[in-house]
C-alpha cells in the first residue's frame, strides 16, 4: 500500500523528534510505499526516489503547528487519492483530532495514529484518539492512556533511530574549539530542555560536586531556547554557575558531535511534554557508545543500560556520573548494554518492520 505520513513538514534541519520519527520510518519501510508531507520546493531526501515527497506546506513552520499549517494538511487530505493508508504522527490535541476524526470517517481510510509525545494531561485523551490502530511509544504512555480510556486498545512501538554517521575527528575538534574545551577536560553534557522539566536545574545543582569529584570536568548545557521562559531559565543558570565549570552551547548545527565527544550524558528529565517519549538525543547517546545517566521513573526508565538515579538526589546523580566517567569496567559494561538495547529495540529497521505488520493488519 501507499502510506501517507501526516505530520508537520518533513524537512531539514531534523531537530524535531516527531519529524525524525517520520523520516526514519519512511526511509526504512520495505514492503509498503511511503510518502511524506513536506514544504514546496524542498527535497529533504535529496535525489532519492523514495519516500515520495508531497509538497503540502508553503513553509516549515514552528515546533507547534499553527492553524494555517493545519489547514494546508486538511486540504490535501480532502483531495488526495494516491495513498491507501494514512499514518498520523502528532501530539494529540482537541483542535486537530476534532477535524481529522470525521474526515477519516468520510474518506473511509485505513488509519494508524502514533502518539508523537505524551499529552500534558491524560484525562479525556480517549476523545483525541481516532486511528483504527493507536500506537504509544512507551509502556509508560500506554498505561496512562488505557487508564484514562479503557475502551481503547493501545499498541507499543518504540521510537526509531536511523543510521548515524559518526562525527569525524575534525568535527570533534571544531566543537571543542567552539566551546573552548581543552583536550584534557572531561565533558558532561545535558541535552534537554530548559523550561518544561527540572532537568537543567538538577544538573546545575550538581555542578559544584561534579567538578570537585571528577578531575577536569566541564558541564555543557546544550539547550534550544524555544520559548521566552527558556531564555529566562538560561539567564538564571548563567548567573548562578561558575563560567569556568560550565559552557552554554545554545542551538548547534548538529548535536551529534557534542554527544560523541562527551564522556557522559546527563539526562535527569522527568517531564517529556512536547517531546517524543524517549528523545532522540538519548538514543543517539547510547548508539554512539557514550554512557547515559537518566532518572529511574517515566518513559526513560524503559531504556536498558543507562545508569538510573532518583528524581531529586543530587549526590546519586554525581555518583552515577563518576561511575560512568571514572570506572573503566562499569563504563564498558554500560556502553555494551546500551548498544545492544538500541540494536534490538530502537533500530529504525526493527521499528519499521513492526509498523509494517500493523499496515498488513489494516490491509
C-alpha positions as CSV (number, residue, x, y, z in Angstrom):
1,X,0.0,0.0,0.0
2,X,1.0,3.6,-0.4
3,X,1.3,5.0,3.2
4,X,1.0,8.8,3.6
5,X,2.6,10.1,6.8
6,X,0.5,13.0,8.1
7,X,2.7,15.2,10.2
8,X,4.4,18.6,10.5
9,X,6.6,19.4,7.4
10,X,9.3,16.8,7.0
11,X,12.3,19.0,6.2
12,X,15.8,19.8,7.4
13,X,17.1,20.6,9.9
14,X,15.9,17.5,11.7
15,X,15.7,18.8,15.2
16,X,12.1,17.9,15.9
17,X,11.6,14.4,17.4
18,X,8.3,13.7,15.6
19,X,9.8,14.7,12.3
20,X,12.8,12.5,12.9
21,X,10.3,9.7,13.6
22,X,8.6,10.1,10.3
23,X,11.9,10.4,8.4
24,X,13.4,7.3,9.9
25,X,10.2,5.2,9.4
26,X,9.7,6.4,5.8
27,X,13.3,5.6,4.9
28,X,13.1,2.1,6.3
29,X,9.8,0.7,5.1
30,X,10.4,-2.4,2.8
31,X,7.0,-3.7,1.8
32,X,4.9,-0.6,1.7
33,X,5.4,2.7,-0.2
34,X,5.9,5.7,2.0
35,X,5.1,9.3,1.2
36,X,5.7,12.3,3.4
37,X,4.3,15.9,3.7
38,X,7.0,18.5,3.1
39,X,7.5,22.1,2.0
40,X,7.0,23.2,-1.5
41,X,10.3,23.3,-3.4
42,X,12.3,21.4,-0.8
43,X,13.8,17.9,-1.2
44,X,14.5,16.5,2.3
45,X,15.9,13.3,1.0
46,X,18.0,14.7,-1.9
47,X,17.6,12.8,-5.2
48,X,16.2,9.6,-3.6
49,X,13.1,8.3,-5.4
50,X,11.6,7.0,-2.1
51,X,10.0,8.2,0.1
52,X,7.7,10.2,-2.2
53,X,7.7,13.9,-1.1
54,X,4.4,15.6,-1.3
55,X,4.6,19.5,-1.4
56,X,1.8,20.3,1.0
57,X,3.1,23.2,3.1
58,X,4.2,26.7,1.9
59,X,6.9,27.0,4.7
60,X,8.3,24.9,7.5
61,X,6.5,26.5,10.4
62,X,7.5,26.1,14.1
63,X,7.5,23.4,16.7
64,X,3.8,23.8,17.3
65,X,1.8,23.9,14.1
66,X,-0.5,26.9,13.6
67,X,-4.0,27.0,12.2
68,X,-2.8,27.9,8.7
69,X,-0.4,25.0,8.6
70,X,-3.1,22.6,9.7
71,X,-5.5,23.9,7.0
72,X,-3.0,23.1,4.3
73,X,-2.7,19.5,5.6
74,X,-6.5,19.2,5.8
75,X,-7.0,20.5,2.3
76,X,-4.5,17.9,0.9
77,X,-6.3,15.0,2.8
78,X,-9.6,16.1,1.3
79,X,-8.5,15.6,-2.2
80,X,-5.5,13.1,-2.2
81,X,-6.2,9.8,-4.0
82,X,-2.8,8.1,-4.0
83,X,-2.5,6.7,-0.5
84,X,-4.5,3.8,0.8
85,X,-3.4,4.4,4.4
86,X,-2.9,7.5,6.5
87,X,-0.3,7.3,9.3
88,X,-0.8,10.3,11.7
89,X,2.2,11.4,13.8
90,X,1.4,14.3,16.1
91,X,0.8,15.1,19.7
92,X,-3.0,14.6,20.4
93,X,-4.8,17.9,20.7
94,X,-8.5,18.8,20.5
95,X,-8.4,21.1,17.5
96,X,-6.5,18.7,15.2
97,X,-8.3,15.5,16.4
98,X,-11.8,17.0,16.1
99,X,-11.1,17.9,12.5
100,X,-9.4,14.7,11.5
101,X,-11.7,12.1,13.0
102,X,-14.8,13.0,10.8
103,X,-12.5,13.4,7.7
104,X,-11.1,9.9,8.2
105,X,-14.6,8.5,8.6
106,X,-15.8,10.4,5.5
107,X,-13.0,9.1,3.4
108,X,-13.2,5.6,4.8
109,X,-9.4,5.5,5.2
110,X,-7.2,2.9,6.9
111,X,-5.5,4.8,9.7
112,X,-2.7,4.4,12.2
113,X,-2.2,7.1,14.8
114,X,1.1,7.4,16.7
115,X,1.1,9.5,19.8
116,X,4.1,11.5,19.0
117,X,4.5,12.9,22.5
118,X,2.6,12.4,25.8
119,X,-0.2,14.9,26.5
120,X,0.2,17.2,29.4
121,X,-3.0,15.7,31.0
122,X,-4.3,12.2,30.2
123,X,-7.9,12.9,31.3
124,X,-10.2,12.9,28.3
125,X,-7.4,11.6,26.0
126,X,-9.8,9.0,24.5
127,X,-11.6,11.7,22.6
128,X,-8.4,12.6,20.8
129,X,-7.7,9.1,19.5
130,X,-9.4,8.3,16.3
131,X,-7.0,5.9,14.5
132,X,-8.1,2.4,13.7
133,X,-4.8,1.4,15.4
134,X,-3.3,3.7,18.0
135,X,0.4,3.4,18.9
136,X,2.2,4.7,22.0
137,X,6.0,4.9,22.1
138,X,6.4,3.7,25.7
139,X,4.7,1.4,28.2
140,X,4.5,4.5,30.5
141,X,2.3,6.3,28.0
142,X,0.3,3.3,27.1
143,X,-0.6,2.6,30.7
144,X,-1.8,6.2,31.3
145,X,-3.9,6.3,28.1
146,X,-5.5,3.0,28.9
147,X,-6.3,4.1,32.5
148,X,-8.0,7.2,31.0
149,X,-9.6,5.5,28.0
150,X,-10.0,1.8,28.9
151,X,-12.1,1.3,25.7
152,X,-9.1,1.8,23.5
153,X,-6.5,-0.8,22.6
154,X,-3.1,0.8,22.6
155,X,-0.1,-0.9,20.9
156,X,3.5,0.0,21.9
157,X,6.2,0.5,19.3
158,X,9.4,2.3,20.4
159,X,10.7,5.4,18.6
160,X,13.1,4.6,15.7
161,X,16.7,5.6,15.5
162,X,18.1,5.8,11.9
163,X,21.6,5.1,10.9
164,X,24.2,7.6,12.4
165,X,27.2,9.0,10.7
166,X,29.9,9.0,13.3
167,X,31.4,12.5,13.6
168,X,34.9,12.9,12.3
169,X,37.9,13.9,14.4
170,X,37.8,17.3,12.6
171,X,34.2,17.8,13.7
172,X,35.0,16.9,17.3
173,X,38.0,19.3,17.3
174,X,35.8,22.1,15.9
175,X,33.2,21.6,18.6
176,X,35.9,21.6,21.3
177,X,37.2,24.9,19.9
178,X,33.7,26.3,19.5
179,X,33.0,25.6,23.2
180,X,36.5,26.4,24.5
181,X,37.1,22.9,25.7
182,X,40.7,21.7,26.2
183,X,41.6,18.1,25.1
184,X,42.3,17.1,28.7
185,X,38.9,18.2,30.1
186,X,36.2,15.7,30.7
187,X,32.9,16.7,29.1
188,X,29.5,16.1,30.7
189,X,26.5,17.1,28.5
190,X,23.0,18.0,29.4
191,X,21.0,18.0,26.1
192,X,17.5,18.5,27.5
193,X,15.1,21.5,27.6
194,X,15.2,24.4,30.0
195,X,11.5,25.2,30.6
196,X,9.4,22.0,30.6
197,X,11.2,19.9,33.2
198,X,13.6,20.3,36.1
199,X,16.4,18.5,34.3
200,X,18.6,21.6,33.7
201,X,18.2,22.7,37.4
202,X,19.1,19.2,38.7
203,X,22.3,19.2,36.6
204,X,23.1,22.8,37.7
205,X,22.7,21.9,41.4
206,X,25.2,19.0,40.8
207,X,27.9,21.1,39.0
208,X,29.9,22.0,42.1
209,X,30.2,18.4,43.2
210,X,30.8,17.1,39.6
211,X,33.8,19.4,39.1
212,X,35.1,18.6,42.6
213,X,34.9,14.8,42.2
214,X,35.6,14.3,38.5
215,X,39.1,15.8,37.6
216,X,38.9,18.2,34.7
217,X,35.1,18.1,34.4
218,X,33.2,20.7,32.5
219,X,29.4,20.6,32.2
220,X,27.9,21.7,28.8
221,X,24.2,22.7,28.6
222,X,23.1,22.1,25.0
223,X,19.5,23.5,25.1
224,X,17.4,25.1,22.4
225,X,15.6,28.3,23.6
226,X,12.1,27.6,22.1
227,X,10.2,30.0,24.4
228,X,10.6,33.2,26.4
229,X,10.6,31.0,29.6
230,X,13.7,29.2,28.3
231,X,15.5,32.4,27.8
232,X,14.8,33.3,31.4
233,X,16.0,30.0,32.8
234,X,19.1,30.2,30.6
235,X,19.9,33.6,32.1
236,X,19.3,32.3,35.7
237,X,21.6,29.4,35.2
238,X,24.4,31.5,33.7
239,X,24.2,33.9,36.6
240,X,24.3,31.1,39.2
241,X,27.2,28.9,37.8
242,X,30.9,29.5,37.6
243,X,31.8,30.0,33.9
244,X,35.0,28.1,34.4
245,X,33.0,25.0,35.1
246,X,30.2,25.2,32.5
247,X,29.5,26.0,28.9
248,X,26.2,27.0,27.2
249,X,26.2,25.7,23.7
250,X,22.8,27.0,22.7
251,X,21.4,25.6,19.4
252,X,24.1,23.8,17.5
253,X,24.1,22.9,13.8
254,X,24.1,19.3,15.0
255,X,24.0,17.8,18.4
256,X,25.8,14.6,17.3
257,X,29.4,15.9,17.5
258,X,28.8,17.2,21.1
259,X,27.3,13.9,22.2
260,X,30.2,12.0,20.5
261,X,32.9,13.9,22.4
262,X,31.1,13.7,25.7
263,X,32.5,11.4,28.5
264,X,28.9,11.0,29.8
265,X,25.5,12.5,29.1
266,X,23.3,13.6,32.0
267,X,19.5,13.4,31.3
268,X,17.7,13.6,34.7
269,X,14.4,14.7,33.0
270,X,11.0,13.8,34.4
271,X,8.7,15.8,32.1
272,X,8.8,14.9,28.4
273,X,5.8,17.1,27.4
274,X,6.4,18.4,23.8
275,X,9.0,15.7,23.2
276,X,8.8,12.2,21.9
277,X,8.6,9.6,24.8
278,X,12.3,8.8,24.5
279,X,14.1,11.8,23.0
280,X,16.4,11.1,20.1
281,X,19.3,12.7,21.9
282,X,19.2,9.8,24.5
283,X,19.1,7.2,21.7
284,X,21.9,8.8,19.8
285,X,24.0,8.9,23.0
286,X,23.5,5.2,23.5
287,X,24.3,4.3,19.9
288,X,27.5,6.4,19.9
289,X,28.9,4.5,22.9
290,X,28.6,7.2,25.5
291,X,27.2,6.4,28.9
292,X,23.8,7.9,29.7
293,X,22.5,8.8,33.2
294,X,18.8,9.1,33.4
295,X,16.0,9.1,36.1
296,X,14.5,5.9,37.4
297,X,11.0,7.0,36.5
298,X,9.0,7.9,33.4
299,X,9.5,6.6,29.8
300,X,13.3,6.9,30.1
301,X,13.2,4.2,32.7
302,X,12.4,1.7,29.9
303,X,15.9,2.2,28.4
304,X,18.2,-0.7,29.2
305,X,21.8,0.0,30.0
306,X,21.9,3.6,31.3
307,X,22.6,4.4,34.9
308,X,19.4,5.3,36.8
309,X,19.1,7.9,39.6
310,X,16.2,9.1,41.8
311,X,14.5,12.3,40.8
312,X,15.9,14.8,43.3
313,X,19.0,13.1,44.6
314,X,22.0,15.3,43.6
315,X,24.5,13.0,45.3
316,X,23.4,10.0,43.4
317,X,23.5,11.9,40.2
318,X,27.1,12.9,40.9
319,X,28.0,9.3,41.9
320,X,26.4,7.9,38.7
321,X,28.4,10.4,36.6
322,X,31.6,9.4,38.5
323,X,31.0,5.7,37.7
324,X,30.3,6.4,34.0
325,X,33.4,8.5,33.6
326,X,36.0,7.1,36.0
327,X,35.2,3.3,36.4
328,X,36.6,1.7,33.2
329,X,34.9,-1.7,33.7
330,X,31.5,-0.3,34.5
331,X,31.8,2.2,31.7
332,X,32.5,-0.6,29.2
333,X,29.5,-2.6,30.5
334,X,27.2,0.3,30.3
335,X,28.2,1.1,26.7
336,X,27.8,-2.6,25.6
337,X,24.3,-3.0,27.1
338,X,23.2,0.4,25.7
339,X,24.3,-0.5,22.2
340,X,22.6,-3.9,22.4
341,X,19.3,-2.2,23.5
342,X,19.5,0.1,20.5
343,X,20.1,-2.7,18.1
344,X,17.4,-4.9,19.4
345,X,14.6,-2.4,20.1
346,X,15.2,1.0,18.6
347,X,16.9,0.4,15.3
348,X,14.8,2.0,12.6
349,X,14.7,-1.2,10.6
350,X,13.3,-3.1,13.6
351,X,10.7,-0.4,14.3
352,X,9.7,0.0,10.6
353,X,9.1,-3.8,10.4
354,X,6.8,-3.6,13.4
355,X,4.8,-0.8,11.8
356,X,4.5,-2.7,8.5
357,X,2.9,-5.5,10.5
358,X,0.2,-3.0,11.6
359,X,-0.2,-1.9,8.0
360,X,-0.7,-5.5,7.0
361,X,-3.5,-5.9,9.6
362,X,-5.3,-3.0,8.1
363,X,-4.8,-4.2,4.6
